[in-house]
Amino acid sequence: MMETRILPVEKYTLSRRDVSRGRLIKSTILTLAALLLFSCAGAPQRESSAPEPHSSAAEAMELPRQSAPAPMAESRQLATSFDMASGKGAGPVSNQVLPQEPPAPETDRRLRVYSADLGLLVNKREEALEAIQGLAEDSGGYVESSSLQMIVIRVPAEDFQSALTKIEQMGKVTRRSVHSSDVTAAYTDLERRLDLARRTRERLYNLLERSEDTEERVKILREIRRLSEEIETLSSQLENLAQQISFSRISVRLETPVSRNERPRQIPFPWIARLHPLEASTEAAAERLDLLLPQDFAVLEEGKKIIAESAGGTKLRIGAVPNEPRGDTRFWARALRYHLRDQYADAEEKDLGALQGVLFQSKDPAPFYYLVAVTVSDDQILVAEAFFPNRQELELRGEKLFELLGEAEL
């Protein structure tokens, strides 16, 4: 349950005769900080078993009418920028510029993102690929990525279960994993922050029209520019998350009787053997994981385990496995490369600060890329996985993602 503390407006109200133009600017700026600093955000919930998707796309996108505040870290950042803009400590806030929000009724409706990972034994890969692609397009969805061995499709949320059943009937299911993420809190938080930023920017535009002081106009324009950048980022994140809610992901790794008889190298470490480019195989860490995620990623889960996806299909997962048998970071990074390299065309070692790992390239003509990086923390191995569906996504997001992982406090 999320709560928003509403500040008593009377406490911060002055008459117009008492408020100069300079103090009115400070009041506007402090407004956003006050609303954010006195809020507390609820964390997204995750369920191990996935309930049925929404019955319609419209229903899937219907939102709870409740407030969701901005994170405290961002509040501190905003407050700092406001003090810099005013040049002084916080002044009184005028109710002439305070964005008022009436209390909203609560609702039990939840927003969820559904995904499934399948292993399918088929006689002919090409025919199976064509059939799965046709299924996606017929349902109003699309193919997110495709190779000789794997295809990832998106289907409307209301067709998720039926599409999954039809694909399972195309061959013998060798592996099945269905995941549901509750993103209600994340979505309402983004929506509220976006609305608040837009309304605050509009009030600053009104102040700009009335201001005649050059220094004050510069301060107002600086804050408008900052808010415009924030609005663009929040809009992108909200659109990405809405896309994840409306279109569920199904990834299918195709096997044939011949390929199945080709026994891979025996892997003595179960957690390495379970690794899969699209399937979560790690558990939550002992401590909260703090990572500054890229702005264009939709966060499906955060805290002691991180799951995020970009609009282009790049996926990031961070979790943990027991450090058994005990080994250091270098030992596990070398074990990853040694035991998985035969499954891929290339295996490039990656030094990401505290994380050490390998970037694998698939054997497909149009390959995907799969990063696995590790660092040892006491009795746990923290494992970061990044999947890039194609070379374009790797070039677009890889360098920035590697940089952020290198700076992460894991």
N, C-alpha and C positions, 0 to 999 in steps of 0.2 A: 504494500500500500504506500503510495507516495503522498507527502504532505507539502504544502507550500505555505510558509508563514507570510501573511500579508502585513506589511508595516502600517501602523496607524498614521494616516495621511496628515491628520491635524498636527501631529508633533513636528512636522517638517514644513508647515504652511506659513508663509509670510504674506503680507499685503503687497500689492504691486508697487506701492510707494517705497517699500523697504528694499526692493530687489533691483539692483542696477543691472545693466546689460551684462557686465562681466560676471556677476554672481548668478545670473540666469543661465549663462552658458555652463558654469560649474554645476548648477542644479540639474540641468539636462544630462550632463555626463554622469553625475553621481547617481542619477535615477537608475540607469541600467546596472551599475555596480551594486546598488542597494537591493534591487530585486534579486540579483544573482547570489549575493553574499548571504542572504537570509533564506536560501532555499536548500533543500536536500534532495538528492536524486535517488530513486529506487533503482536497483540493479536488475538487468534482464534475467529472466528465469530460463532454466534449461530443463527439459524433460528427457529422460532416458528412452522412454517409449513414445512414439509419435502418434498423436491422435489423428483422426481423419481431417483432411484439409477442408477449407471452406467450401460451401456448396456453390458459390458463384464468385467471380472475380470482384464484383461490386461489394459483396459481403466481406471478402478478404481484405479490402482496402478501407472498410468502415472503421473509424478510429474512436477510441474512448474520448469523451469530452472531459478531460481532466488535465490539470497542469503538471508539467514535468520540468523541473528546474535544470539549470546548467551545472556542469561539474564544478566543484570547488576550485580545482586547479585553474580553470579558465577564469573563474571569478577573481582570483588573485591577480591574474595577468591583466584583466580588464581594469581592476582597481588601480593597478600600477600605472597603466597607460593614461587613466583619467587624471591622476595626480600630476603626471608629467605635463599633460595638456593644460591644466589650470595653473600650475606653478606654485600651488599652495596646498594646504591641507583641505580636507573635505568641508564644504560649506553647507548651509541649509538647502533642503530640496523643496522646490515650489510645486504645489499640486497643479499648477498650470501646465506642467510638462510631464507629470507622472502618468505613465500608461496604466490605466485602470483595467483590471480583469475581474469580472464577477466570479464567485465560486462556481465551479462546474460540477454537474452531477457525476457520480461514479457509475461505472459499468463493468460487467464481467467479460466483455468481448475482448479477445486477445488477437494479436497479430503474430503470425508464425511464418517461418521460412522452412520449407520442406526440401529434402534432398535424399537421394538414394544412390547406392553404389552396388553394382551387380557384376558377378563373374558369370559368363554364359558360355557353355560348351555348344558349339554349332558345327555343322559339317562344312559350310562354306562361308568364310568371313565376308566376302564381297556381297553376297546376297543378304546376309544379316545386316550389314551396314546400310544397304539400300532400303531395306524394310524399316529399320529404326528411323532413318532419316525421313522416309515417307510418313511414318506415324507422327513424328514431331510436326511436320508441315501440315498434315491433315487436321491436327488438333488446334492449329493456330499458333504453334510454337516455332522453334527454330533450332538449328544445329549450332552449338557453341564452339565445338572443336571436334575434329575427326582425324583419325590415323588408321593404319591397317589393323591395329590391335585394339583400339579404344575409340569410342564415340561418346560425346557429351551433348545432351540435348536439353532444351528448356521447353516445358509444356505449361499451359495455363494451370494455376493451382487447383481449380476444380476438376481438372482431368488427370491429376497426378496419379491417383490410385489406379484408375482404369488403364492409363498408359503403362504403368509399371506391370500390371497383370498381363497385358498383351505382349510386352517384351519378354517376360518370363516364359511365355508359351512358345517363344521362337527357338528355344533350345533347352538344355539342362542347366539349371542354376547351380553353380559351384560355390558361390559366395553371395550373401545378401546383407546389406546394411542400410537401414532407413533412419534418418536423423531429422529431428524437429527442433528448431530454435525459437523461443518466444522473444520477439523483438519489440513488444508493445512499449516498454519503457524507453528503449532507444529511439523509436519512431516519434513518440509524443515529445520526448526531450528535444529532438531536432526540430520538430514542428513549432514548438513553443519558442525556442531560441531564435528561429528564423523570423517568426512573427514579431517578437520583441525587437529584434535588430531593425526590421523594416519600419516599425512604428517610431522607433527612436530616431532613425535617420530622417524620416519625414518631419519630425519636430525640429531637428537641426536645420533642415532646409528652410523651415519657416523662420527660425531665428536668423539664419543667414540673410534672408530678405530684409529683415528689420535692422540688422546691424550695420553701422556706418564706420566703426573703428577697424582699422586695417589689421591690427594685431589680433583682435577678436575673430575677424573673418578668417584669418590664417588658421587659427586654432579650430574653428568650426569645420573648415574644409579638410583639415588633417583628420579629424574624427569621422567626417563623412566618408573620406577615402578608406579609412580602416574598416568602417562598418560595411561599405560596399564590397570589400574583399571578403569579409566574413559572410555576408549574405550569399555571395557567389559560391563559397565553399559549402555552406550549409545546404544550399539548394541542390548542389551536386550530390552531396551525401544522402539527402532525402530522396532524390530521384533514383539513386542507385538502390537504396533500401526498398523503395516501393517496387522496383523491378524485381528484386529478389522475392518479395512477398507475392507478386502477381504471377511469376513464372517459376515453377519448381524445377530443380535440376535433377537429371537422371544420368549417371555415368555408367557405361557398360564396357567392361573389358572382355574382348572376345577371344575364345580359345577354340582350337580344333583338336580332334583326336591325335593328329600328328604332333602338334606343338605340346600337347599335354603329356605325351610320352617322352618328350625331351626333358629329362630330369635336370633341374638347375643344381648349382653347387649347394651341397648341404650346409646350412647355416646353423651353427651351434647356439646362437643367441636368439631366443624366441622373439624379442621385440624388434630386432632387425628383420627377421623373416616376415613379420607382420606388416612392415612398412608398405604403404601403397600411395601412389601419387595423389589419389583423390579420396581416400578413405581414412578417416581418423583412427589412429591406433594407439594413442597415448592417453593418459589420465591427467587429472588436474594436478598441478604442482602443490607443494606443501605451503608455499607462500604466494602472495599476490604477485603477478607478473606486470611490471610497469614498462610499457612500450608505446612510444609515440607513433601511432599508426598513420600511414599515408592518408591524406585528406580525401582522396577519391575512393577509399575502401569503405564498404558497408560492414560494420562490426556486428557479427551474429552472436558472439560470446566474448566476454572479457572478464578479467579478474585473475583467478588461479589457472585459467585455461583460456587461450585466445583462438578465435576462429573469425576470419575476415575474408571478404571477397571483393574484387574490383569489378567494374562494369564490363571489362574485357575478358573476364574469366580467370584472371590470376587469383590464386587462393593461398592464404597464409594460415598455418596452424602452429600453435606452440603449446606443448604439454610436457608431461614428465613420465619417466619409467624408472623402476628401481635400478639402482647401481649394483647389479648382480650379474656376474661376479664383479667385485670392486675393481674399477679401473679409472684412470685419469682421463681428461679430455682428449689428449693426443691418442691414447689407446683406442677409444671408441671411434674417433674420426677415421683412424686407419682401418679399423674393423669394418666400418661402413663401406669404404672404398673397396676393400679386398673382397667382401662377400657379395656386393651388389654390382660390381663393374661388368661382369659377364652378361648381365641382363640389359645392358645399355651400350650404345655405340661409343660413348665418350664419358669420362669421369674426371672432372676438373676439380682439384683441391681448392677450397676457399677458406681464407683466413679472415674472420669477421670479428676481430677483437677477442672477447671472451669466448665467442663461438668458433668452433672449428668444424669444417664439413666438406661436402662434395656436391658439385653441381653435375647432375647426370643428364645426358642427352639420349633420347630414345632412338631406336633403330629405324624408325619410319622415314620415308622420303621427305615428308613434312613433319619434322620431329617436334615433340613437346620437351620441356625441360623441368627437372625436378631437383630442388635443392634440399638436402638434409644436413643440418648443422647441429652440433651438440656442445654442451658444457656441463661439467660435473659440479653439483652442489650438494655436499655432504652425502646422504644416502640416495640421492636422486640424480638422474641424468635428464637435464632439460633438453628437449628436442624441438627444434624449429624446422618446419617443412614449408616449402613454397613451390607451388605448381604453376608453371607458365605454359599455356596451351600451344604457343607457337613462338617463333623467333621474334615476331613483332612485339608481342607482349613482354618478352624478356628484355628487348632493347628499350622499350618504353618505360618499364617499371623496375627492371632488375637492379640497376645501379642504385637507385634511390632506396629500394627495399634492403639491399645489402648494407647500405650506409646506416639505415635506421637500426638494423639488427646489430651492427657493430657498436652502436652507441647505446643500446638498450641495457637497462639494469635488470639482468635476469638472475 
